[in-house]
Amino acid sequence: RPGWPGIIHAYSERIPLPEGARVVTLHEGGTPLVRSEHLSELTGCEVHVKVEGANPTGSFKDRGMTVAMTHALASGIKAVICASTGNTSASAAAYAAKAGLTAAVLVPRGKIALGKLAQAVSHGARILQVDGNFDDCLELARKTSAEYPVTLVNSVNPVRLVGQKTAAWEVCDVLGRAPDVHCLPVGNAGNITAYWRGYRDYAEDGVTTSTPRMFGFQAAGAAPLVHGAPVANPETIATAIRVGSPASWNGAVAAKEESGGLFEAVTDEKILAAYRELARHDGIFVEPASATSIAGLLATAADGRLPRGSLVVCTVTGHGLKDPDTALRDVEEVEPLQVDPGAVARALELA
Ligand code: F0G
C-alpha cells in the first residue's frame, strides 16, 4: 500500500509507547490478504491467505519487533537478545541495525534455515549457535537478560504481542468483519495468543460483531499443545516451529478454548504437500512452517470439523526464500541447453 507507515503509526491509538519514543520501523505490516480460488474450491469455504512473508524481513515477527525495539531504544539499553528458530533472529537483527543497537541471537546449531542465518549475518548480529534446541536457547536468553543489561525481545516480552495483534486488526479492516475461522501454525504460541487478543479488542470495542474460532496447527513431531504436555525432543522439517515447550502455552489454550477452536497435528508429509500446492496453485511461496496452516485447513475441511461455507483466513507466516534447501531438495540436475530456438522448443515439447 503506497504510503503505508508501519503498524505503530497505522494503529497509533491502540499501541501505547513510552513518552517521546523514537519509533523504530521498517514499515512492516499492511500485508496482502489474498483470496484463494483454489483453496476455496477444495474446502467449500471462502478462503483468504494473509501473506506475512511480505513483511520487511520476510516474516510476521517484524510486527512485534518494531514495538519491542522502539521500547528497548527508549529505555536507554544498548543491546537486545533473543532465542530463535530463525525468523525472530532475522527480525531482531534488522530492527537492531535500524535502531543502532547490538543484537545477540541464540539459535539451535544446524537447525535454522539458510536464508534466516544469512539475514542475521548480513545485519551484523552476534550469532551464538547453541548445542541444543530452541527451548534451551530461550532458557539461556531469559537467564542472561535477567542477570545482565540486555533486553529480551522474544515474545515473552509482552510488547511483542501488542505489535502482533495488528495482523488480526488488518484482517478485519480489509474484510469489513471478523472471519468465522482463523488458521495458524503454532510453535512458541505467541502469534495465536496475539491474534486472539487482537480479535477480542475489536469485538469489545464494537468494531466487529463476532470473533473467529482459532484453529492452531502444529507439526506432528513437535505438537505439545495437541498432546497437552511438553515434547522433550521436538523434530520436524518445519524448523521454524520445532518447539517442545511453548512459552505462551496459557495464551494459546485461552485462544482455543474461549474461541471454540481446536489444536491439531499435521505430519511433515502433509506440510510439504500443502507447501507445494500453495506455491503451484496460488503463486504464494512460503516456508514449510507456514504451510502448516494450509495443511490443517485441508485436514479439517476433509473431516468436517471446518464447516462448509465458512469465511476462513489462513496466515502464512514466512517467505519461501527463507529456506531454499527445502525448495530445491527434489530438483534434478538438468542438461545444459544449446543457444538455439529449436533446442528450446524441443526441451519444452513445443515441436
Ligand atoms: N511460522 C514461522 C515462519 C515462525 O518463524 C514461527 C515462529 C511460527 C510460525 C510460530 O509462531 O512461535 O508465535 O507460535 N518462530 C519463532 C522464531 C519461534 O524464533 O522465529 P509462534
Boltz pocket constraint, residues with backbone or C-beta under 6 A from the ligand:
constraints:
  - pocket:
      binder: B
      contacts: [[A, 59], [A, 61], [A, 83], [A, 84], [A, 85], [A, 86], [A, 87], [A, 88], [A, 89], [A, 155], [A, 185], [A, 186], [A, 187], [A, 188], [A, 189], [A, 190], [A, 191], [A, 192], [A, 240], [A, 241], [A, 243], [A, 287], [A, 289], [A, 290], [A, 317], [A, 318]]
      max_distance: 6.0
